[in-house]
Amino acid sequence: MRNIKIFFMSVLFLLSTIVYALDEVNMNQNNFQNFLDDFISKVELKEEQLNRAVWILETTGSKDAASLVGSLSSELKILFSDKDIYEKIVSFNKEEEIDPLLKRQIHILINAFKGNMLPKEILHEISTKEAALNQIYANFRAKIDGKVYSENSLRDILRKEKSVDLRKKAWDASKIVGIELAPKIVELAHLRNKAANNLGYQNYFEMMLDLSDINKIKLLKTFDDLKNKTDESFNKILLHVNETLSNEFKVSLDEIGPWAYKDPFCQMDPIETSKLNELFQDKDLLKISKSFYEQMGFKVDDLIDGSDLYERDGKNQHAFCISVNRKKDVRTLNNIKPNVQWMETLLHEFGHGIYDLEIDENLPWLLREHPHILTTEAIALLMGRQVYTKEFLRDFLDVKDEKIFNEVENGLKRRQLFFSRSAFMITEFEAKMYEDPNQDLNTLWWDLYEKYYNSPRPKDREDKADWAAKYHVGLAPVYYYSYLLGEVFASTLQKQLLDVAKDDNIWKKDAAIFLKDKMFSHGSKYRWDQLIENVLDSPFSIDDWVEECSR
């Protein structure tokens, strides 16, 4: 009897110890959560102020807005440079029993702090220089023979013009901004490297990948695999493209260069049928986009109302989507013209928008965004590429011509292959630029062009800075790889959504419900690769994209 009493007393003591330990863990977590809530409230306010200032800058090109963006960006970064706060987060991260949602937030915070644990003067200088670059991009307008052209106008020339001389002038004009920007971007590259070195990284490229949960070796191996498995298809298509362009412009094959393509950076289908643009000339692109998303069950009225959709002086000539406050204030900037490129872009940017709008509002603020750029790009790219399907042309433009359907299908394959070469090229360019920003970057740019496009560089570019004309190199650094990973994911996702929709297209309510439940609502609750596995019930794979580009 005495032994039984001792046994029960031991059990009670053990249980009380466990309860005490759990109470202590809960108390620690509650204390940390209170500390976290206080810190995040400051970050949330500063991020919203910054996003509102960015919107003003991008829609007006205002010098005052550029100054404000620089200041607010610096202030936000400084919040993430407090050593005492960082050490407290790292210390709590060592606790054995932590709620999974809290653990995920801590991981995100640690990466954010790692990227900003720098002297305030460096953070301020980087922010100021980035804001100045933004202003130059927003206000720049190219000239041909003294006449000012918007980016839309230059692209119109490359899409339609038969005069080789004018095409060459338009292509050259699209690169002129690089001469002004190049020294400023090199200064930024040195500053970014200085910041990375200060944090123990070899350079900024490696730091950005690591802080985005991307393994550099795996990324470069994936790109090598994508290239090697599609080189045969690309080279066959390249020969067909060059022969077609040679006949169209009545020049020899060896005279064909980037001026002959339909966009300044050789990323689109170079021989896209003109009939495709003609289909959109008298169409209301906004109405079509609204119908597309409403058929899926997404409400986009507020998104449209908050967006800035048409071109004007002083406004950024590119396109983007911004979630101002991680709630329902989501906006897009576009410069709509009635052509296929802007039809694709509008669907693309609204794709980013619906993703942001469908993230669960009950998630902690830190988790109310996508886990990685590639997941939101996958959705945007998936939506945009629907324009190049016969099902989209059939349903939204009432096209019935089988010849156009075949041309569009072949064009989508060409687009994927040419764009992938651009992604390979820009990713390797950035990796090597950050290894040595003082090298001859224009020579590096064209060396990589020859490597990936299997084509000779254009003549007389030695004193240029063509690389710096690419917006992303200066202002969206170490980003471009995400587009291609997004395309690869989009190919697998398309296949999954068609199965879910049980139809020949994805603009069905069942497909949207699948996306909301399996992907959008989770925000950044999971790391990007875990989220993809949750969506696909299998790990990230290149197989479907390779198959699309090889058949």
C-alpha positions as CSV (number, residue, x, y, z in Angstrom):
1,M,0.0,0.0,0.0
2,R,2.9,2.3,0.9
3,N,4.5,1.6,-2.5
4,I,1.3,2.5,-4.3
5,K,1.1,5.8,-2.4
6,I,4.7,6.6,-3.2
7,F,3.9,5.8,-6.9
8,F,0.9,8.1,-7.0
9,M,2.8,10.9,-5.2
10,S,5.6,10.5,-7.8
11,V,3.1,10.7,-10.7
12,L,1.5,13.8,-9.2
13,F,4.9,15.4,-8.7
14,L,5.8,14.6,-12.3
15,L,2.5,16.0,-13.6
16,S,2.9,19.2,-11.5
17,T,6.4,19.6,-12.9
18,I,5.1,19.2,-16.5
19,V,2.2,21.6,-15.9
20,Y,4.7,24.1,-14.3
21,A,7.0,23.8,-17.3
22,L,4.1,24.2,-19.7
23,D,2.9,27.3,-17.8
24,E,6.4,28.7,-17.9
25,V,6.6,28.0,-21.7
26,N,3.2,29.7,-22.2
27,M,4.3,32.6,-20.0
28,N,7.5,33.0,-22.1
29,Q,5.5,32.8,-25.3
30,N,2.9,35.3,-24.0
31,N,5.7,37.7,-23.0
32,F,7.4,37.3,-26.3
33,Q,4.1,37.7,-28.2
34,N,3.4,41.0,-26.3
35,F,6.9,42.2,-27.2
36,L,6.4,41.1,-30.8
37,D,3.0,42.8,-31.1
38,D,4.6,46.1,-30.0
39,F,7.4,45.8,-32.5
40,I,5.3,44.7,-35.4
41,S,2.8,47.6,-34.8
42,K,5.7,50.0,-35.5
43,V,6.8,48.1,-38.6
44,E,3.2,47.9,-39.9
45,L,2.7,51.6,-39.7
46,K,6.1,52.4,-41.3
47,E,5.5,49.9,-44.2
48,E,2.1,51.4,-45.0
49,Q,3.6,54.9,-45.0
50,L,6.3,53.8,-47.3
51,N,4.0,52.0,-49.7
52,R,1.8,55.1,-49.9
53,A,4.8,57.2,-50.7
54,V,6.0,54.7,-53.3
55,W,2.6,54.9,-55.0
56,I,2.9,58.7,-55.3
57,L,6.4,58.4,-56.6
58,E,5.5,55.8,-59.2
59,T,2.4,57.6,-60.4
60,T,3.9,61.1,-60.6
61,G,7.7,60.9,-60.7
62,S,7.7,63.6,-58.1
63,K,11.1,64.6,-56.7
64,D,9.5,65.3,-53.3
65,A,8.0,61.8,-53.3
66,A,11.4,60.3,-54.2
67,S,12.9,62.0,-51.2
68,L,10.1,60.8,-48.9
69,V,10.5,57.2,-50.2
70,G,14.2,57.4,-49.5
71,S,13.6,58.6,-45.9
72,L,10.8,56.2,-45.1
73,S,12.6,53.2,-46.6
74,S,15.6,54.1,-44.5
75,E,13.4,54.4,-41.4
76,L,11.9,51.0,-42.0
77,K,15.3,49.3,-42.5
78,I,16.5,51.0,-39.3
79,L,13.7,49.3,-37.4
80,F,15.2,46.0,-38.4
81,S,18.7,47.0,-37.4
82,D,18.2,47.1,-33.7
83,K,20.8,44.7,-32.2
84,D,19.0,44.3,-28.9
85,I,15.7,43.3,-30.6
86,Y,17.5,40.9,-32.9
87,E,19.3,39.2,-30.0
88,K,16.0,38.8,-28.1
89,I,14.4,37.2,-31.2
90,V,17.3,34.9,-31.7
91,S,17.3,34.0,-28.0
92,F,13.7,33.1,-28.0
93,N,14.1,31.0,-31.2
94,K,16.3,28.6,-29.1
95,E,13.3,27.7,-27.0
96,E,12.3,24.1,-27.6
97,E,8.5,24.4,-27.4
98,I,7.3,27.2,-29.7
99,D,4.0,27.5,-31.5
100,P,4.5,26.7,-35.2
101,L,2.9,30.1,-36.3
102,L,5.2,31.9,-33.9
103,K,8.2,29.9,-35.1
104,R,7.5,30.9,-38.7
105,Q,7.2,34.5,-37.8
106,I,10.5,34.3,-36.0
107,H,12.2,32.8,-39.1
108,I,10.9,35.7,-41.2
109,L,12.0,38.3,-38.7
110,I,15.5,36.8,-38.3
111,N,16.0,37.0,-42.1
112,A,14.6,40.5,-42.2
113,F,17.0,41.6,-39.4
114,K,20.0,39.8,-41.1
115,G,19.5,41.9,-44.2
116,N,19.5,45.2,-42.2
117,M,21.9,44.7,-39.3
118,L,24.0,47.6,-40.7
119,P,25.2,51.0,-39.7
120,K,22.4,53.6,-40.1
121,E,24.4,55.6,-42.6
122,I,24.7,52.7,-45.0
123,L,21.0,51.9,-44.8
124,H,20.1,55.6,-45.4
125,E,22.5,55.8,-48.4
126,I,21.1,52.7,-50.0
127,S,17.5,53.9,-49.6
128,T,18.4,57.4,-50.9
129,K,20.2,56.0,-54.0
130,E,17.4,53.6,-54.8
131,A,14.7,56.3,-54.6
132,A,16.8,58.5,-56.9
133,L,17.0,55.6,-59.4
134,N,13.3,55.2,-59.2
135,Q,12.7,58.8,-60.1
136,I,15.0,58.6,-63.1
137,Y,13.2,55.5,-64.4
138,A,9.8,57.2,-63.9
139,N,10.7,60.3,-65.8
140,F,12.8,59.0,-68.6
141,R,11.5,59.2,-72.1
142,A,13.5,58.1,-75.1
143,K,14.1,60.2,-78.2
144,I,14.4,59.3,-81.9
145,D,15.7,62.1,-84.2
146,G,14.7,64.6,-81.5
147,K,11.2,63.3,-81.0
148,V,10.1,62.0,-77.6
149,Y,8.7,58.4,-77.4
150,S,7.1,56.6,-74.5
151,E,8.0,53.0,-73.8
152,N,4.7,51.9,-75.3
153,S,5.6,53.9,-78.5
154,L,9.0,52.2,-78.8
155,R,7.4,48.8,-78.4
156,D,4.9,49.6,-81.0
157,I,7.7,50.3,-83.5
158,L,9.4,47.0,-82.6
159,R,6.1,45.2,-83.0
160,K,4.9,46.7,-86.3
161,E,7.6,48.7,-88.2
162,K,9.0,47.3,-91.4
163,S,11.8,49.9,-91.8
164,V,15.0,48.3,-90.5
165,D,16.6,51.8,-90.0
166,L,13.7,52.9,-87.7
167,R,13.7,49.6,-85.8
168,K,17.4,49.9,-85.1
169,K,16.9,53.5,-83.9
170,A,14.0,52.4,-81.6
171,W,15.9,49.5,-80.2
172,D,19.0,51.8,-79.5
173,A,16.7,54.5,-78.0
174,S,15.3,51.9,-75.5
175,K,18.9,51.4,-74.2
176,I,19.9,55.1,-73.8
177,V,18.7,55.4,-70.2
178,G,21.4,52.8,-69.3
179,I,24.2,55.3,-69.9
180,E,22.8,57.6,-67.2
181,L,21.9,54.8,-64.8
182,A,25.0,52.6,-65.1
183,P,27.4,54.5,-62.7
184,K,24.6,54.9,-60.2
185,I,23.8,51.2,-60.3
186,V,27.5,50.3,-59.9
187,E,27.6,52.6,-56.8
188,L,24.6,50.8,-55.4
189,A,26.1,47.4,-56.2
190,H,29.2,48.3,-54.1
191,L,27.0,49.6,-51.3
192,R,24.9,46.4,-51.4
193,N,28.0,44.3,-51.3
194,K,29.3,46.3,-48.4
195,A,26.1,45.6,-46.6
196,A,26.3,41.9,-47.4
197,N,30.0,41.6,-46.4
198,N,29.1,43.3,-43.1
199,L,26.7,40.4,-42.5
200,G,29.2,37.7,-43.4
201,Y,28.2,37.0,-47.0
202,Q,30.6,37.0,-49.9
203,N,28.3,39.4,-51.9
204,Y,24.8,40.8,-52.2
205,F,23.6,38.1,-54.7
206,E,24.4,35.3,-52.3
207,M,22.9,37.2,-49.3
208,M,19.6,37.8,-51.2
209,L,19.2,34.2,-52.2
210,D,20.0,32.9,-48.6
211,L,17.5,35.4,-47.0
212,S,14.8,34.2,-49.5
213,D,15.3,30.5,-48.5
214,I,16.9,29.8,-51.9
215,N,19.9,27.5,-52.2
216,K,22.3,29.0,-54.7
217,I,23.7,25.7,-55.8
218,K,20.3,24.1,-56.3
219,L,19.0,27.2,-58.2
220,L,21.9,27.2,-60.7
221,K,21.7,23.4,-61.1
222,T,17.9,23.8,-61.8
223,F,18.7,26.5,-64.4
224,D,21.3,24.3,-66.0
225,D,18.8,21.4,-66.2
226,L,16.1,23.7,-67.7
227,K,18.6,25.0,-70.4
228,N,20.1,21.6,-71.2
229,K,16.7,19.9,-71.6
230,T,15.3,22.6,-73.9
231,D,18.4,23.6,-75.9
232,E,17.5,21.4,-78.8
233,S,14.0,22.9,-79.0
234,F,15.3,26.4,-78.6
235,N,18.0,26.1,-81.4
236,K,15.4,24.7,-83.8
237,I,13.0,27.5,-83.1
238,L,15.8,30.1,-83.2
239,L,16.7,29.0,-86.7
240,H,13.1,29.2,-87.8
241,V,12.8,32.6,-86.2
242,N,15.9,34.1,-87.8
243,E,14.9,32.7,-91.3
244,T,11.4,34.2,-90.9
245,L,12.8,37.6,-89.8
246,S,15.4,37.5,-92.6
247,N,12.6,37.1,-95.1
248,E,10.4,39.7,-93.4
249,F,13.0,42.5,-93.3
250,K,14.8,41.4,-96.5
251,V,18.2,41.2,-94.9
252,S,20.7,38.3,-94.7
253,L,20.7,35.9,-91.8
254,D,23.9,37.2,-90.3
255,E,22.4,40.7,-90.2
256,I,19.6,39.7,-87.8
257,G,20.0,41.1,-84.3
258,P,18.0,42.2,-81.3
259,W,16.5,45.1,-83.4
260,A,14.5,42.6,-85.3
261,Y,12.7,41.2,-82.3
262,K,9.4,42.5,-80.9
263,D,10.6,43.8,-77.6
264,P,13.8,45.5,-76.4
265,F,15.1,42.6,-74.4
266,C,14.4,39.6,-76.6
267,Q,11.8,38.0,-74.2
268,M,8.7,37.8,-76.3
269,D,7.8,35.6,-79.3
270,P,9.9,37.3,-82.0
271,I,7.6,36.3,-84.8
272,E,4.3,36.7,-83.0
273,T,1.4,36.8,-85.5
274,S,0.2,40.4,-86.1
275,K,-3.3,39.0,-86.2
276,L,-3.1,38.5,-82.4
277,N,-2.7,42.3,-81.8
278,E,-5.4,43.0,-84.4
279,L,-7.8,41.0,-82.3
280,F,-7.4,43.4,-79.4
281,Q,-7.3,46.7,-81.2
282,D,-11.0,47.6,-80.6
283,K,-11.5,45.7,-77.4
284,D,-11.9,46.9,-73.8
285,L,-9.1,45.1,-72.0
286,L,-10.3,46.2,-68.6
287,K,-13.8,44.7,-69.3
288,I,-12.3,41.4,-70.5
289,S,-10.0,41.2,-67.4
290,K,-12.9,41.9,-65.1
291,S,-15.0,39.2,-66.8
292,F,-12.1,36.7,-66.7
293,Y,-11.7,37.0,-62.9
294,E,-15.4,37.2,-62.2
295,Q,-16.0,34.0,-64.0
296,M,-13.6,32.4,-61.5
297,G,-15.5,34.0,-58.6
298,F,-12.9,36.7,-57.8
299,K,-14.2,40.2,-57.0
300,V,-12.0,42.8,-58.6
301,D,-14.0,46.0,-58.5
302,D,-12.1,47.5,-55.6
303,L,-8.8,46.4,-57.1
304,I,-9.7,48.2,-60.4
305,D,-11.0,51.3,-58.6
306,G,-7.7,51.7,-56.6
307,S,-5.5,51.1,-59.6
308,D,-3.8,53.6,-62.0
309,L,-4.4,52.1,-65.4
310,Y,-3.4,54.4,-68.3
311,E,-0.2,56.1,-69.3
312,R,0.7,59.8,-68.8
313,D,3.8,61.9,-68.3
314,G,5.8,61.4,-65.1
315,K,4.4,58.0,-64.5
316,N,6.4,54.8,-64.3
317,Q,6.1,53.1,-67.7
318,H,6.2,49.6,-66.4
319,A,3.6,47.7,-64.4
320,F,3.3,46.3,-60.9
321,C,0.9,45.4,-58.0
322,I,1.2,46.7,-54.5
323,S,-0.5,45.6,-51.3
324,V,-0.4,48.9,-49.4
325,N,-1.4,47.6,-45.9
326,R,-1.6,43.8,-46.1
327,K,-5.4,44.2,-45.8
328,K,-7.7,45.1,-48.7
329,D,-5.9,48.1,-50.1
330,V,-4.3,46.4,-53.1
331,R,-3.5,48.4,-56.3
332,T,-2.0,47.9,-59.7
333,L,-0.1,50.3,-61.9
334,N,-0.5,49.7,-65.7
335,N,-0.2,51.7,-68.9
336,I,-2.9,50.0,-70.9
337,K,-2.9,50.1,-74.7
338,P,-5.2,47.9,-76.8
339,N,-2.8,45.1,-77.7
340,V,-2.0,41.6,-76.6
341,Q,1.0,42.6,-74.4
342,W,-1.2,44.8,-72.2
343,M,-4.0,42.2,-72.2
344,E,-1.4,39.7,-70.8
345,T,0.0,42.4,-68.4
346,L,-3.4,43.3,-67.0
347,L,-4.3,39.7,-66.3
348,H,-0.8,39.3,-64.8
349,E,-1.0,42.2,-62.4
350,F,-4.6,41.4,-61.4
351,G,-3.2,37.9,-60.7
352,H,-0.9,39.3,-58.1
353,G,-3.8,41.4,-56.8
354,I,-6.2,38.5,-56.2
355,Y,-3.5,36.5,-54.4
356,D,-2.9,39.4,-52.0
357,L,-6.7,40.0,-51.5
358,E,-7.4,36.3,-50.7
359,I,-4.8,35.9,-47.9
360,D,-6.5,35.1,-44.6
361,E,-6.9,38.3,-42.7
362,N,-6.8,36.4,-39.4
363,L,-3.2,35.5,-39.9
364,P,-0.6,37.5,-38.0
365,W,0.5,40.6,-39.9
366,L,3.9,39.1,-40.7
367,L,2.3,36.1,-42.4
368,R,-0.1,38.2,-44.5
369,E,2.0,38.0,-47.7
370,H,3.3,35.4,-50.1
371,P,6.2,33.2,-48.8
372,H,8.4,34.0,-51.8
373,I,8.2,36.1,-55.0
374,L,8.1,33.0,-57.1
375,T,4.7,31.9,-55.7
376,T,2.9,35.2,-56.5
377,E,4.8,35.3,-59.9
378,A,3.5,31.8,-60.7
379,I,-0.1,33.0,-60.3
380,A,0.5,36.2,-62.2
381,L,2.3,34.4,-65.0
382,L,-0.3,31.6,-65.1
383,M,-3.1,34.2,-65.5
384,G,-1.2,36.2,-68.1
385,R,-0.4,33.2,-70.3
386,Q,-4.0,32.4,-70.7
387,V,-4.2,35.1,-73.4
388,Y,-2.1,32.9,-75.6
389,T,-4.5,29.9,-75.5
390,K,-7.2,29.1,-78.0
391,E,-9.7,28.7,-75.1
392,F,-9.2,32.3,-74.0
393,L,-9.6,33.7,-77.6
394,R,-12.6,31.5,-78.0
395,D,-14.4,32.5,-74.8
396,F,-13.5,36.2,-74.5
397,L,-13.0,37.3,-78.1
398,D,-15.3,34.8,-79.9
399,V,-12.4,33.7,-82.2
400,K,-13.1,30.6,-84.2
401,D,-10.2,30.5,-86.7
402,E,-8.2,27.3,-86.2
403,K,-5.2,28.8,-88.0
404,I,-5.0,31.5,-85.4
405,F,-5.3,28.9,-82.6
406,N,-2.3,27.0,-84.0
407,E,-0.3,30.1,-84.4
408,V,-1.0,31.2,-80.8
409,E,-0.1,27.8,-79.4
410,N,3.2,27.7,-81.2
411,G,3.8,31.3,-80.1
412,L,3.4,30.5,-76.5
413,K,6.1,27.8,-76.8
414,R,8.4,30.4,-78.4
415,R,7.7,32.9,-75.7
416,Q,8.6,30.4,-73.0
417,L,11.9,29.5,-74.6
418,F,13.0,33.0,-75.4
419,F,12.0,34.3,-72.0
420,S,13.8,31.5,-70.2
421,R,17.1,32.5,-72.0
422,S,16.6,36.0,-70.7
423,A,16.1,34.7,-67.1
424,F,19.2,32.5,-67.4
425,M,21.2,35.5,-68.7
426,I,20.0,38.1,-66.2
427,T,20.5,35.7,-63.3
428,E,24.1,34.9,-64.2
429,F,24.8,38.5,-65.0
430,E,23.7,39.6,-61.5
431,A,25.7,36.8,-59.9
432,K,28.8,37.9,-61.7
433,M,28.2,41.6,-61.4
434,Y,28.0,41.4,-57.6
435,E,31.2,39.3,-57.6
436,D,33.0,42.3,-59.3
437,P,31.0,45.4,-60.0
438,N,34.1,47.1,-61.5
439,Q,34.4,44.8,-64.4
440,D,33.3,45.7,-68.0
441,L,29.6,45.0,-67.4
442,N,28.5,45.7,-70.9
443,T,31.0,43.2,-72.3
444,L,29.7,40.7,-69.7
445,W,26.1,41.4,-70.7
446,W,26.8,40.6,-74.4
447,D,29.0,37.6,-73.6
448,L,26.0,36.1,-71.7
449,Y,23.7,37.0,-74.6
450,E,25.9,35.0,-77.0
451,K,26.0,32.1,-74.5
452,Y,22.2,31.8,-73.9
453,Y,20.7,33.1,-77.2
454,N,23.3,31.3,-79.3
455,S,23.5,34.5,-81.4
456,P,26.3,37.0,-82.1
457,R,26.2,40.3,-80.2
458,P,25.1,43.5,-82.0
459,K,27.9,45.7,-83.4
460,D,29.1,49.0,-81.9
461,R,27.9,48.5,-78.3
462,E,31.3,48.8,-76.7
463,D,30.7,52.3,-75.2
464,K,27.1,51.6,-74.2
465,A,25.6,50.4,-70.9
466,D,22.8,48.2,-72.3
467,W,22.7,46.1,-69.1
468,A,21.7,49.1,-67.0
469,A,18.6,49.8,-69.1
470,K,17.0,46.6,-67.7
471,Y,14.8,48.0,-64.8
472,H,15.3,44.9,-62.6
473,V,19.1,45.1,-62.4
474,G,19.0,48.4,-60.6
475,L,15.7,48.4,-58.7
476,A,14.5,44.8,-58.4
477,P,17.8,43.1,-57.8
478,V,18.2,39.3,-57.5
479,Y,14.6,39.0,-58.6
480,Y,14.6,37.7,-62.1
481,Y,15.2,34.1,-61.3
482,S,11.8,34.1,-59.6
483,Y,10.0,34.7,-62.9
484,L,11.4,31.5,-64.4
485,L,10.8,29.4,-61.3
486,G,7.3,31.0,-61.4
487,E,6.8,29.9,-65.0
488,V,7.9,26.4,-64.1
489,F,5.5,26.2,-61.2
490,A,2.8,27.7,-63.3
491,S,3.0,24.9,-65.8
492,T,2.5,22.2,-63.2
493,L,-0.3,24.3,-61.5
494,Q,-2.1,24.7,-64.9
495,K,-2.2,21.0,-65.2
496,Q,-3.6,20.6,-61.7
497,L,-6.2,23.3,-62.2
498,L,-7.5,21.8,-65.4
499,D,-8.0,18.5,-63.5
500,V,-9.9,20.4,-60.7
501,A,-12.0,22.4,-63.2
502,K,-12.8,19.3,-65.3
503,D,-12.7,21.5,-68.4
504,D,-10.4,22.8,-71.0
505,N,-9.8,26.1,-69.2
506,I,-9.0,27.4,-65.7
507,W,-11.5,30.3,-65.4
508,K,-13.9,28.2,-63.4
509,K,-15.1,28.6,-59.8
510,D,-13.7,25.2,-58.7
511,A,-10.2,26.2,-59.9
512,A,-10.5,29.5,-57.9
513,I,-11.7,27.7,-54.8
514,F,-8.8,25.3,-55.0
515,L,-6.3,28.2,-55.3
516,K,-7.9,30.1,-52.3
517,D,-8.0,27.0,-50.1
518,K,-4.7,25.4,-51.0
519,M,-2.6,28.4,-51.7
520,F,-3.7,32.0,-51.3
521,S,-5.3,31.8,-47.8
522,H,-2.2,30.4,-46.2
523,G,-0.1,33.6,-46.9
524,S,3.4,33.0,-45.6
525,K,2.4,30.3,-43.1
526,Y,4.7,27.9,-44.8
527,R,8.0,28.2,-46.6
528,W,7.7,28.5,-50.4
529,D,8.7,24.9,-51.1
530,Q,6.4,23.5,-48.4
531,L,3.5,25.6,-49.8
532,I,4.1,24.2,-53.3
533,E,4.1,20.7,-52.0
534,N,0.8,21.5,-50.2
535,V,-0.7,22.7,-53.4
536,L,0.5,20.0,-55.7
537,D,0.8,17.1,-53.3
538,S,4.3,16.6,-54.6
539,P,7.6,18.6,-54.6
540,F,8.5,21.4,-57.0
541,S,9.4,19.8,-60.4
542,I,10.6,21.1,-63.8
543,D,9.0,18.3,-65.8
544,D,5.8,19.8,-67.0
545,W,7.5,23.0,-68.2
546,V,10.2,21.1,-70.0
547,E,7.5,18.9,-71.7
548,E,5.6,22.0,-72.8
549,C,8.7,23.5,-74.3
550,S,10.0,20.3,-76.0
551,R,7.0,18.8,-77.7
